Amino acid sequence: MPLLTPIEDALAGMSDLARAMAGRERVRLAVTGLSRAGKTVFLTSVVANLLAAGQGARTLPALEAAAGGRLRGVRLVPAGTEATPRFDAPGHLAALAADPPRWPGRTEDLSTLELELTVSPASWLGQARGMVMGDRRVTLELLDYPGEWLLDLPMLEQGFEEWSRETLARLRVGRRAEAAAEFLAFVDALPPRATAEEALAREGFRLYRAALLRLRDEMGFRFLQPGRALNPGPRGEAPLLWFFPLPEGHGGGLADLLRRRHAAYLADQRAAFFDPFFRRFHRQVVLVDALGALHAGEQAFDDTAEALAAIAAALRQGGGWMDLLTGQGVRRVGFAATKADHVPARAREALASLMGDLVGRQTPSVLGAETPVRAIAAIRCTEDTSALLEGRPVAAVRGVLMRDGRLTPVYPGEVPLRRPGPEFWDAPYFEMPAFQPPRLLGDGAAGIPHLGLDALLAALIGDLL
Amino acid sequence: MPRGPRVLTEEAARPAPRLDLGWDQAVVPVAPPPISRRWSAPALAAMGVLVLLLGLSAIDVAGFVADQFARGAPLGWLTLGVAALGYGLIGWAGLRELRGLAALESVERGREAVARGDHAAARRAVLDWAARVPAAAPTLPALKQASDLPTLLALLEAGPLAALDRQAVAAGRAAALQSLAATAVVPSPALDGLFIAWRGVRLVREVAAIHGLRPGVAGTLKLLRRTLFEAGAVAAADIAINAAVTAVTTNPLVASVVGDAATGAVAARRMLLLARAASRACRIVTPR
């Protein structure tokens, strides 16, 4: 991602400073995560639990403790004249609480929402300011978007040739090669100086997309580019999408056409998504379905780690001298292994540890001493139980399955503390069944039951309250 | 240990209701510890003085009435009538004090219910309030039908509260004009201050009356204290007040009398600010 100009940064820094002095801070919390990591449910839970906490419910005790009990109220900032769709937190909550319940579908478009947190001043200075300006009001900006698009971020730094080389190298390894066999056979058979035939470009894209969809939906892979090939968004499929990676040495009209489409695609993603929404944020949380990656097998697990490393390398981390000078950049990043309710309590520490290993193995610079790495469940759907397996008692979880409405125990397998050795991966591909959400109050008065969401929020934004 | 994850199907498993994790009960707001309302020493002393004054005077008057009856029945009845009238008026004043305080309390209850998100309690308090405020009468049927709290609040803000805020600002403008005029004609700065203090208290009572409250002495004191807290929040809207001050001080008539007297402008600003603060303090719903 190109660096912002220092002048823009300085202006933004001055604006942040003025807002802080007036007790009207604005905090952009970027909720990043690969597809199916649970971003939409996470945001719904954050909104519902913060609104409930604003009304006095003890939904987020760790955050309240971090705020020193000064949180006086939370409200949704009324809609203005925004062109971006509004994140429908009440709608998602109502769907989760409905009978039968419905999980949010795959996110197809961007949406945003703002919460205003009213906080009593902590210091004498703050109290003096409060006499003039009233209570402190911290506006929390939240953004939901299709997770697939996040992996376009590393593409912004690459040309077509480099992207093609890396993508094809990944596709030719292990189980990916099985899924992409048809596409690989097609591109390998293309003449090096193929002319710009539209039929060839369309066929190549069709085969490439079919391979990506199979990798995502049947094998649990995540490092799949470009994002809009998998999730075209509300604008639908446009010709600029019709490109695919070409082997080295291709230089004819077809290669030119694909190169131009690749460049146009990146320009469009930058203008429509990254520049307006990803340029400047203050806090960031990265959600990862670490358990899903573990269950999907060795290659899918490593693929997730690789995707996270690529994203982390592409995101600004706010450590440069210019960032320090202007007060811009991400000041705090949190990593969360989602769906922690899919493992019993005793395995959650291990899940957090595995998450740390997943993130830190290839990106050690990302993990600072204060970087929170946690296992969370934005909505808790199970309770702990024990079961007999092969004659031995094991800790398991049980919940009501979405598919048949039966209360069923599930053994999530052993959760290793770090990436396990080769003997671990003998188990076949396993996909955790979807559980029904627990009984919820549809009006949101009691928030949403969760695991560890409060501690994560306290670590991310507690210092601002 | 078996490593592979799996779904443990049980033959006897039957369709089950949604899991109840007991979350609703776990997050119920903790009631704050009840604040023990103990009488402060000055309040106890004041109450003692009041009891002595009223009690001893009542005993004294009772003795006097008895003496008057001893002198003659007509004289006794007349004295009794005078005493009953006097004490009746004092009692009536006390009753009005209590009613004023009760009205303030009901506004407080409404605000608390809104803050809690308790639609039923907020609706009760709002309907009670609307019944005694003429400006709310046209909106009363809609308020009764409001199905949720946001609708109730939106109706209040759009209808009666906007009208009451406007009336309060108008009262503030009138008080500001009077303060300007007073600073021009009152010869001594001390008298100046006295006038502005008196006008300020009167303004707070006027604004309270606009909002359907008729506070007595105790109610006024309570309201003054609350107004003082609200003044901080109102100062945030300084630009609006500056504009209003300019509007008042550039009134041709006032300008010809007052000129550009700085003290006059300060007094006018205070009145306008006070009107807004008092209006915030008296509102059934805390302004956003």
Contacts between the chains, C-beta under 8 A, distances in Angstrom:
chain1	res1	chain2	res2	distance
A	52	B	27	6.8
A	55	B	29	7.3
A	55	B	115	7.6
A	55	B	116	6.0
A	55	B	117	4.6
A	56	B	29	3.5
A	56	B	30	8.0
A	56	B	116	6.6
A	57	B	27	4.4
A	57	B	28	7.0
A	57	B	29	5.6
A	58	B	26	7.4
A	58	B	27	4.8
A	58	B	28	7.6
A	58	B	29	6.9
A	58	B	30	6.8
A	59	B	27	4.9
A	73	B	115	6.9
A	75	B	288	7.9
A	99	B	18	7.8
A	101	B	18	7.4
A	130	B	232	6.4
A	131	B	232	3.8
A	131	B	235	7.9
A	132	B	232	5.8
A	132	B	235	5.1
A	132	B	236	6.8
A	133	B	232	7.5
A	133	B	233	7.9
A	133	B	235	7.7
A	133	B	236	4.9
A	134	B	232	6.4
A	134	B	233	3.9
A	134	B	236	5.3
A	135	B	233	8.0
A	295	B	5	5.9
A	380	B	21	6.4
A	381	B	19	6.9
A	382	B	19	7.4
A	383	B	19	6.4
A	383	B	21	6.8
A	387	B	8	5.2
A	389	B	2	5.0
A	389	B	6	7.8
A	389	B	8	7.0
A	390	B	2	5.1
A	392	B	1	7.2
A	392	B	2	7.0
A	394	B	1	7.2
A	394	B	2	6.7
A	396	B	8	6.7
A	399	B	19	6.1
A	400	B	16	5.3
A	400	B	17	7.6
A	400	B	18	6.1
A	400	B	19	6.0
A	404	B	15	7.1
A	405	B	15	4.3
A	405	B	16	6.8
A	406	B	13	4.3
A	406	B	14	6.5
A	406	B	15	5.8
A	406	B	16	6.2
A	407	B	13	6.3
A	407	B	14	8.0
A	407	B	16	3.8
A	407	B	19	7.8
A	408	B	7	6.2
A	408	B	8	7.0
A	408	B	9	6.7
A	408	B	10	7.0
A	408	B	13	5.8
A	409	B	8	4.5
A	409	B	10	7.2
A	410	B	5	7.4
A	410	B	6	7.4
A	410	B	7	5.2
A	410	B	8	6.5
A	411	B	2	7.4
A	411	B	5	6.0
A	411	B	6	5.5
A	411	B	7	8.0
A	411	B	8	5.9
A	412	B	5	5.0
A	413	B	3	5.6
A	413	B	4	5.7
A	413	B	5	3.5
A	413	B	6	7.8
A	414	B	1	6.2
A	414	B	3	4.7
A	424	B	3	6.9
A	426	B	3	8.0
A	426	B	4	7.9
A	427	B	3	6.1
A	427	B	4	3.7
A	427	B	5	7.0
A	428	B	4	7.3
A	430	B	4	7.1
A	430	B	5	4.7
A	430	B	6	7.2
A	432	B	5	7.4
A	433	B	7	6.0
A	436	B	18	5.8
A	436	B	19	7.4
A	437	B	18	7.2
A	438	B	18	5.8
A	438	B	19	4.2
A	438	B	20	6.5
A	438	B	21	5.0
A	438	B	23	7.1
A	439	B	17	7.7
A	439	B	18	4.4
A	439	B	19	6.7
A	439	B	20	4.8
A	439	B	21	7.8
A	441	B	24	6.2
A	445	B	117	6.6
A	446	B	23	6.1
A	446	B	24	4.4
A	446	B	27	5.4
A	446	B	28	8.0
A	447	B	23	7.7
A	447	B	27	6.3
A	448	B	23	7.9
A	449	B	21	4.9
A	449	B	23	4.0
